[in-house]
């Protein structure tokens, strides 16, 4: 995936999908966050669309996100090249 695809809100997975119904993600520019799409294991339709993490930093090659889990701040960084565009029905 490219930086431009990420910024345009292209739906992606982290690495390749290993099972049907795996969660997908997209960048919500208006909110400045990553949204998670929980999908059905039967037909991969979106069951739940919810917040995953804030995105305070986007560089040419990667982004950094954070969220809180049980009062602890969890920080992640991903390179755009490690994100795989999700294709419906593929």
C-alpha positions in Angstrom: 0.0 0.0 0.0 1.2 3.5 -0.7 1.0 6.6 1.6 -1.5 8.2 -0.8 -3.8 5.1 -0.6 -3.6 5.2 3.2 -4.4 8.9 3.4 -7.4 8.4 1.0 -8.9 5.8 3.3 -8.2 2.6 1.4 -9.3 -0.4 3.4 -6.3 -2.6 4.4 -5.1 -5.4 6.6 -1.8 -5.7 8.4 -0.1 -8.4 6.5 -2.1 -11.0 4.5 -5.5 -12.2 5.7 -5.1 -15.6 7.4 -8.8 -16.4 7.9 -12.2 -15.4 6.5 -13.8 -12.6 8.5 -10.5 -11.1 9.7 -10.7 -7.4 10.7 -9.9 -4.7 8.2 -8.8 -1.1 8.8 -8.9 2.3 7.2 -7.6 5.8 8.0 -10.3 8.3 8.9 -8.8 11.7 7.9 -11.5 13.8 9.6 -11.0 12.1 13.0 -7.3 11.5 12.6 -7.6 7.9 13.6 -7.6 4.3 12.4 -11.0 2.6 12.2 -11.5 -1.2 12.6 -14.1 -3.1 10.6 -15.1 -6.4 12.2 -16.3 -8.7 9.4 -18.6 -11.7 9.2 -16.8 -15.0 8.8 -19.7 -16.2 6.5 -19.8 -13.5 3.8 -17.2 -10.9 5.0 -19.8 -8.1 5.3 -19.0 -5.4 7.9 -20.6 -6.2 11.2 -19.1 -3.4 13.3 -17.2 -0.3 12.4 -15.3 1.2 15.4 -12.3 3.2 16.6 -8.9 1.4 16.7 -6.3 4.0 17.4 -5.2 7.7 17.1 -2.7 8.6 14.4 -0.5 11.5 15.7 2.3 11.0 13.1 2.4 10.2 9.4 5.8 10.2 7.6 6.7 9.5 4.0 7.1 5.8 4.7 5.1 5.0 7.9 2.6 6.0 10.5 2.5 5.9 14.3 -0.7 5.1 16.2 -1.6 4.8 19.9 -4.5 3.8 22.1 -5.0 3.0 25.7 -5.5 -0.5 27.1 -6.4 -0.8 30.8 -4.9 2.7 31.5 -1.7 2.0 29.7 -0.7 3.8 26.5 0.1 1.3 23.7 2.1 2.7 20.7 2.5 1.0 17.3 4.3 1.9 14.1 3.7 0.4 10.7 5.4 1.0 7.3 3.0 1.5 4.5 4.7 -1.3 2.6 3.5 -3.8 5.3 -0.1 -2.9 4.8 -2.1 -4.9 2.3 -5.0 -3.4 0.4 -8.3 -5.3 1.1 -10.2 -6.4 -2.0 -13.9 -7.3 -1.6 -14.6 -10.9 -2.5 -10.9 -11.8 -3.2 
